C-alpha cells in the first residue's frame, strides 16, 4: 500500500521530516515496481538516509519545496517483478565481478 506524509510505516516515524519524505517517495516507487512492503520499507529508509548524508544544501532545499508524496502518485515501473525474488550469484572474473540472477 502506498504511503503519504500522514500515513506511513511506523518504522519511519522517528526519521527527520525531510528524510521521511524521501523514504516515502522511494518506498512508493519500490512498491510500484512490485516490491512487498517488508522489503520496500528498509530499502527506502536506508536509501533516504544515504541521500540525506550526501545531498548538498541546495538539493535538500529543492526537495523540501517539492510536493509531498501522495498515495496516488504515478511511478514508472523500472524493474522486472519476476527478478525481485531471484537468487543472485556473484562471481569473480578476470576483468572484475559479475552478478547473475
Secondary structure, DSSP 8 states (H G I E B T S, - for coil): ----SSS--GGGTTS-HHHHHHHHHHHHHHHHTT--HHHHHHHHHHHHHHHHHH--HHHHHHHHHS----TT------S-GGGTT---EEEEETTEEEEE-
